[in-house]
Amino acid sequence: MNYNALNELKARSLGAGKHSDGQGLWLVKRSKTAGKWVLRLTVNGRRREMGLGAWPDVAIADARRRARDARQALRDGDDPIVERLKARSTRNQLTLEQAINGCFEARKAGLKRDGEAGRWMSPLKTHLIPRLGNIPIEKIDQHLLRETLDPIWHKKPDAAEKTLQRVNLTLKHAAALGLDVDLQAAIKTRALLGKQRHVVQHIPSMPYSESPTFYHWLTTKTGAAPLALRFLMLTVARTTEVRLAEFDEFDGATWALPPERTKTGKLHRIPLSRDALDILTTLRRTASGSHIFSSHRGKHLSDMAMSSFMKREGYNARPHGFRATFRSWAEECTDKPFEVKELSLGHQVGSEVERAYQRSDLLEARRELLEMWGDFLAGK
């Protein structure tokens, strides 16, 4: 095959098709006036094609020079196609913020409500992106991370830990994109920052022996917050689950929480005791919207309504703590199986294999337990 078989005049006269210039260089024309240069190479025993630019924008002399450089790189033991991708990656560096957004998009299908609650991104937007967001992801190292997280490492340990965990996931995501990142940066940062001075503080709860008196006192109060607290105590549901509850989630004496509203991401059925059902019946007659509990503005109950009510009335315990109150009562005052107690709280029980075979949610057994709990609260 002749080398340098083409010239500018001949290239312009050729029709659509593939035309060889020799040594693996081809002019591929899609029409008489437009085409591209392609270099055929054998890399590690495999035939590869490397684009060298559009014709006629790239002249024959330039195409031959690019082909010559690529062949020389191949003789030197490099893959010219990979090296070009690396060069482009360096020119178009991905910032930390862009990498975080890409990682979030890839993971959000596995997050609650597709990450709409914002909890995955929140610590990053608060503590990391404002300081390091514009820095290329490939330049992120343990020193930058340490400097950024040091002010909150002991003061806000949970936020700092979540931030570092998500940085680690982001670095893995960037590595999968082919970027040259330090996958050990998070581990090194943790080593530099040291052990956190952090004592786990549980949400204050009320002793179960005091809960009937409190429950009776709630029945004397008016307003959405006291009524929501009674319903929360009877169902031992989470605060957010009660606040955002809608009438169409209830069917008879069962409350079916859809997966997107549960912490486990799975359907959770809650049996309603007689007193809980009475509250729901009353609410159906008086409510004006889709939420069973609403503020005076007609919106769902605010996230602090029940907690603020208890604090204002002088109680140290908080709404979420009633789940612990129930669990202590169930453990000490009933002989119900462990699985029934845990499923009543919406917890997952057993290993993944065990759950694959045991698919019952023990609804009727839990109904009996919550009825006992309702009777205890009502002093029956």
C-alpha positions as CSV (number, residue, x, y, z in Angstrom):
1,M,0.0,0.0,0.0
2,N,1.4,3.4,-0.9
3,Y,2.2,5.8,1.9
4,N,0.8,9.3,1.6
5,A,-1.6,8.2,-1.1
6,L,-3.8,11.2,-0.7
7,N,-3.4,14.9,-1.3
8,E,-5.7,17.8,-0.8
9,L,-7.0,17.8,-4.4
10,K,-7.6,14.1,-4.4
11,A,-9.3,14.1,-1.0
12,R,-11.8,16.7,-2.2
13,S,-12.6,14.8,-5.4
14,L,-13.3,11.5,-3.6
15,G,-16.9,10.5,-2.8
16,A,-18.4,9.0,0.3
17,G,-16.6,6.0,1.6
18,K,-13.3,4.9,3.3
19,H,-10.0,6.0,1.6
20,S,-6.6,4.9,2.7
21,D,-3.6,7.2,3.0
22,G,-1.3,4.4,4.2
23,Q,0.1,3.2,7.5
24,G,-3.3,2.7,9.0
25,L,-4.5,6.3,8.3
26,W,-7.9,6.5,6.6
27,L,-10.1,9.3,5.4
28,V,-13.7,8.3,6.1
29,K,-16.1,10.5,4.1
30,R,-19.8,10.6,4.8
31,S,-20.3,13.0,1.8
32,K,-18.1,14.6,-0.8
33,T,-17.6,17.7,1.5
34,A,-17.4,16.2,5.0
35,G,-15.6,13.4,6.7
36,K,-13.1,12.4,9.5
37,W,-9.7,11.0,9.9
38,V,-9.3,7.6,11.5
39,L,-6.1,5.8,12.5
40,R,-6.2,2.0,12.8
41,L,-3.9,0.6,15.4
42,T,-3.3,-2.8,17.0
43,V,-3.1,-2.4,20.8
44,N,-2.4,-5.4,22.9
45,G,-3.4,-7.7,20.1
46,R,-6.7,-5.9,19.5
47,R,-7.7,-3.8,16.5
48,R,-8.6,-0.3,17.6
49,E,-9.6,2.9,15.8
50,M,-8.6,6.3,16.9
51,G,-10.3,9.4,15.6
52,L,-7.9,12.2,14.6
53,G,-10.3,15.0,13.8
54,A,-12.8,16.1,11.2
55,W,-12.0,16.7,7.6
56,P,-11.5,19.2,6.0
57,D,-10.9,21.1,9.3
58,V,-7.9,18.9,9.9
59,A,-5.6,19.0,6.9
60,I,-3.8,16.0,5.6
61,A,-0.4,17.1,7.0
62,D,-1.9,17.6,10.5
63,A,-3.6,14.2,10.3
64,R,-0.3,12.5,9.3
65,R,1.5,14.2,12.2
66,R,-1.1,13.1,14.7
67,A,-1.0,9.6,13.3
68,R,2.8,9.6,13.5
69,D,2.7,10.7,17.2
70,A,0.2,8.0,18.0
71,R,2.3,5.3,16.4
72,Q,5.4,6.5,18.3
73,A,3.4,6.3,21.6
74,L,2.4,2.8,20.8
75,R,6.0,1.8,20.1
76,D,6.9,3.4,23.5
77,G,4.5,1.0,25.2
78,D,1.7,3.5,25.8
79,D,-1.9,3.2,24.6
80,P,-2.4,6.5,22.7
81,I,-6.2,6.3,23.0
82,V,-6.0,6.0,26.8
83,E,-3.4,8.7,27.0
84,R,-5.6,11.1,25.1
85,L,-8.5,10.4,27.4
86,K,-6.3,11.2,30.4
87,A,-5.2,14.4,28.7
88,R,-8.8,15.5,28.1
89,S,-9.7,14.6,31.7
90,T,-7.0,16.9,32.9
91,R,-8.1,19.7,30.7
92,N,-11.7,19.3,31.8
93,Q,-11.2,18.6,35.5
94,L,-14.2,17.5,37.5
95,T,-14.7,19.6,40.6
96,L,-15.5,18.1,44.0
97,E,-19.0,19.6,43.8
98,Q,-19.6,18.1,40.4
99,A,-18.3,14.7,41.6
100,I,-20.6,14.9,44.6
101,N,-23.6,15.7,42.4
102,G,-22.7,12.8,40.1
103,C,-22.3,10.4,43.0
104,F,-25.7,11.5,44.5
105,E,-27.5,11.0,41.1
106,A,-26.0,7.5,40.9
107,R,-27.1,6.6,44.4
108,K,-30.4,8.4,44.9
109,A,-32.5,5.5,43.7
110,G,-31.5,3.7,46.8
111,L,-32.2,6.7,49.1
112,K,-35.5,7.4,50.8
113,R,-37.9,9.2,48.4
114,D,-35.0,9.4,45.9
115,G,-33.1,11.6,48.3
116,E,-35.7,14.4,48.2
117,A,-35.5,14.8,51.9
118,G,-32.0,16.2,51.4
119,R,-30.4,14.4,54.2
120,W,-27.7,12.8,52.0
121,M,-26.6,16.1,50.6
122,S,-27.2,18.3,53.6
123,P,-23.9,17.8,55.5
124,L,-21.9,18.2,52.3
125,K,-23.7,21.4,51.3
126,T,-23.2,22.7,54.9
127,H,-19.7,21.8,55.7
128,L,-17.8,20.8,52.6
129,I,-19.0,22.3,49.3
130,P,-18.7,26.0,50.4
131,R,-15.0,25.5,51.1
132,L,-13.8,22.8,48.7
133,G,-16.5,22.6,46.1
134,N,-14.5,24.3,43.3
135,I,-11.4,22.3,43.8
136,P,-10.7,19.5,41.2
137,I,-11.7,16.1,42.7
138,E,-8.2,14.8,41.8
139,K,-6.6,17.3,44.1
140,I,-8.6,16.4,47.2
141,D,-6.4,14.9,49.8
142,Q,-6.3,14.3,53.6
143,H,-4.8,17.6,54.4
144,L,-7.7,19.6,52.7
145,L,-10.3,17.4,54.3
146,R,-8.7,17.6,57.7
147,E,-8.5,21.4,57.6
148,T,-12.2,21.5,56.6
149,L,-13.6,19.0,59.1
150,D,-11.4,19.8,62.1
151,P,-13.6,22.6,63.4
152,I,-16.7,20.2,63.6
153,W,-14.9,16.9,64.3
154,H,-15.7,17.0,68.0
155,K,-18.4,19.7,68.2
156,K,-20.6,18.1,65.5
157,P,-19.4,14.5,65.3
158,D,-22.4,13.0,63.5
159,A,-22.3,15.7,60.8
160,A,-18.5,15.3,60.4
161,E,-18.7,11.6,60.2
162,K,-21.5,11.6,57.6
163,T,-19.5,14.2,55.6
164,L,-16.4,12.0,55.6
165,Q,-18.4,8.9,54.7
166,R,-20.0,10.6,51.7
167,V,-16.7,12.1,50.5
168,N,-15.3,8.5,50.5
169,L,-18.3,7.4,48.3
170,T,-17.7,10.3,46.0
171,L,-14.0,9.4,45.6
172,K,-15.0,5.9,44.7
173,H,-17.5,7.3,42.2
174,A,-14.7,9.5,40.6
175,A,-12.3,6.5,40.5
176,A,-15.0,4.5,38.5
177,L,-15.1,7.4,36.1
178,G,-11.4,6.8,35.5
179,L,-10.1,9.8,37.4
180,D,-6.9,9.7,39.3
181,V,-8.1,10.2,42.9
182,D,-6.8,9.1,46.3
183,L,-9.1,6.4,47.4
184,Q,-7.4,6.4,50.8
185,A,-8.0,10.1,51.5
186,A,-10.9,9.5,53.9
187,I,-9.0,6.9,55.9
188,K,-6.0,9.2,56.1
189,T,-8.2,12.1,57.2
190,R,-9.7,10.0,60.0
191,A,-6.2,9.0,61.1
192,L,-5.2,12.7,61.2
193,L,-8.3,13.8,63.1
194,G,-8.2,11.1,65.7
195,K,-10.9,9.6,67.8
196,Q,-14.0,11.7,68.3
197,R,-14.8,12.9,71.8
198,H,-18.4,11.9,71.5
199,V,-20.9,10.5,74.0
200,V,-24.0,9.1,72.4
201,Q,-27.0,11.0,73.8
202,H,-30.3,9.1,73.5
203,I,-33.5,11.0,73.0
204,P,-35.1,11.5,76.5
205,S,-37.9,9.1,77.2
206,M,-40.6,8.9,79.9
207,P,-40.6,5.9,82.3
208,Y,-43.5,3.7,81.3
209,S,-44.9,3.8,84.9
210,E,-45.5,7.6,84.3
211,S,-47.0,7.3,80.9
212,P,-50.6,6.6,81.9
213,T,-50.7,9.8,83.9
214,F,-49.3,11.7,81.1
215,Y,-51.7,10.2,78.6
216,H,-54.7,11.0,80.8
217,W,-53.4,14.6,81.1
218,L,-53.2,14.8,77.3
219,T,-56.9,13.9,77.1
220,T,-57.7,17.1,78.9
221,K,-55.8,19.3,76.4
222,T,-57.1,20.7,73.1
223,G,-55.3,21.3,69.9
224,A,-53.6,19.3,67.2
225,A,-50.3,18.7,69.1
226,P,-51.8,16.9,72.2
227,L,-54.1,14.8,70.0
228,A,-51.1,13.8,67.7
229,L,-49.1,12.9,70.8
230,R,-51.8,10.5,71.9
231,F,-52.0,8.9,68.5
232,L,-48.2,8.7,68.4
233,M,-48.1,7.0,71.9
234,L,-50.8,4.5,70.9
235,T,-49.2,3.5,67.5
236,V,-45.5,3.9,68.6
237,A,-44.9,5.3,65.2
238,R,-42.1,7.8,64.4
239,T,-42.8,11.5,64.7
240,T,-42.5,12.2,61.0
241,E,-44.8,9.2,60.2
242,V,-47.5,10.7,62.4
243,R,-47.1,14.3,61.3
244,L,-47.4,13.5,57.6
245,A,-50.1,10.8,57.9
246,E,-52.9,11.0,55.4
247,F,-56.4,9.6,55.5
248,D,-55.9,7.4,52.4
249,E,-53.2,5.4,54.3
250,F,-55.8,3.9,56.6
251,D,-58.0,1.0,55.8
252,G,-60.3,-0.1,58.6
253,A,-58.3,-0.7,61.7
254,T,-54.9,-0.8,60.0
255,W,-52.5,2.0,59.0
256,A,-50.4,1.1,56.0
257,L,-47.3,3.2,55.7
258,P,-46.0,3.2,52.2
259,P,-42.3,2.3,51.7
260,E,-41.3,5.9,50.8
261,R,-42.5,7.0,54.3
262,T,-40.7,4.4,56.4
263,K,-37.1,4.3,57.6
264,T,-36.6,0.8,56.2
265,G,-38.0,1.7,52.8
266,K,-40.6,-1.1,53.1
267,L,-44.3,-1.2,53.7
268,H,-45.1,-1.1,57.4
269,R,-48.6,-2.0,58.6
270,I,-49.6,-0.6,62.0
271,P,-52.6,-2.1,63.8
272,L,-54.8,0.5,65.4
273,S,-56.1,-0.1,68.9
274,R,-59.6,0.8,69.9
275,D,-58.5,4.2,71.3
276,A,-56.3,4.9,68.2
277,L,-59.3,4.1,66.0
278,D,-61.5,6.4,68.0
279,I,-59.1,9.3,67.5
280,L,-59.0,8.6,63.7
281,T,-62.8,8.5,63.5
282,T,-63.0,11.9,65.3
283,L,-60.4,13.3,62.9
284,R,-62.3,12.1,59.9
285,R,-65.3,14.2,61.0
286,T,-63.3,17.4,61.8
287,A,-60.3,17.5,59.4
288,S,-60.5,19.7,56.3
289,G,-57.5,18.4,54.3
290,S,-55.8,15.1,53.4
291,H,-53.5,15.0,56.5
292,I,-55.1,13.7,59.6
293,F,-53.2,16.3,61.7
294,S,-52.9,19.8,60.5
295,S,-51.9,23.2,61.8
296,H,-54.2,26.2,62.1
297,R,-53.0,27.2,58.6
298,G,-54.3,24.0,57.1
299,K,-50.9,22.4,56.4
300,H,-49.5,19.3,58.0
301,L,-48.3,19.5,61.6
302,S,-44.8,21.2,61.8
303,D,-41.8,19.1,62.7
304,M,-41.5,20.8,66.1
305,A,-45.2,21.0,67.2
306,M,-45.3,18.0,69.5
307,S,-41.8,18.4,70.9
308,S,-42.4,22.1,71.5
309,F,-45.6,21.4,73.3
310,M,-43.9,18.9,75.7
311,K,-41.1,21.3,76.3
312,R,-43.4,24.2,76.9
313,E,-45.4,22.2,79.4
314,G,-42.2,21.4,81.4
315,Y,-41.5,17.8,80.3
316,N,-38.0,16.6,79.6
317,A,-39.1,13.6,77.5
318,R,-39.6,14.0,73.8
319,P,-42.1,12.4,71.4
320,H,-39.7,10.0,69.8
321,G,-38.8,8.7,73.3
322,F,-42.2,7.1,73.6
323,R,-40.9,4.3,71.4
324,A,-38.3,3.5,74.0
325,T,-41.1,3.8,76.7
326,F,-43.2,1.2,74.9
327,R,-40.3,-1.1,74.3
328,S,-39.3,-1.1,78.0
329,W,-43.0,-1.7,79.0
330,A,-43.3,-4.6,76.4
331,E,-40.1,-6.2,77.7
332,E,-40.9,-6.0,81.4
333,C,-44.7,-6.3,81.4
334,T,-45.6,-8.8,78.6
335,D,-44.4,-12.2,77.5
336,K,-44.7,-11.4,73.7
337,P,-41.9,-12.7,71.5
338,F,-39.0,-10.5,70.6
339,E,-40.1,-10.4,66.9
340,V,-43.5,-9.1,67.8
341,K,-42.0,-6.3,70.0
342,E,-39.5,-5.2,67.4
343,L,-41.9,-5.4,64.4
344,S,-44.3,-3.2,66.4
345,L,-41.6,-0.5,66.2
346,G,-41.1,-1.0,62.4
347,H,-37.7,-2.6,62.9
348,Q,-36.2,-5.2,60.7
349,V,-35.8,-8.6,62.4
350,G,-33.4,-11.3,61.5
351,S,-30.9,-11.7,58.7
352,E,-31.7,-11.1,55.0
353,V,-31.9,-14.9,54.5
354,E,-34.3,-15.3,57.5
355,R,-36.5,-12.5,56.2
356,A,-36.6,-14.1,52.8
357,Y,-38.3,-17.2,54.4
358,Q,-40.2,-15.5,57.2
359,R,-42.4,-13.0,55.3
360,S,-45.2,-12.5,57.8
361,D,-45.3,-9.2,59.5
362,L,-47.2,-10.8,62.5
363,L,-49.9,-8.2,62.2
364,E,-52.5,-9.9,64.4
365,A,-49.9,-10.6,67.1
366,R,-48.9,-7.0,67.0
367,R,-52.5,-5.9,67.1
368,E,-53.0,-7.8,70.4
369,L,-49.8,-6.2,71.9
370,L,-50.8,-2.6,70.9
371,E,-54.3,-3.2,72.3
372,M,-52.6,-4.2,75.6
373,W,-50.5,-1.0,75.4
374,G,-53.5,1.2,74.7
375,D,-55.3,-0.3,77.7
376,F,-52.2,0.3,79.9
377,L,-52.0,3.9,78.8
378,A,-55.8,4.4,79.4
379,G,-55.5,2.9,82.8
380,K,-57.9,0.0,82.0
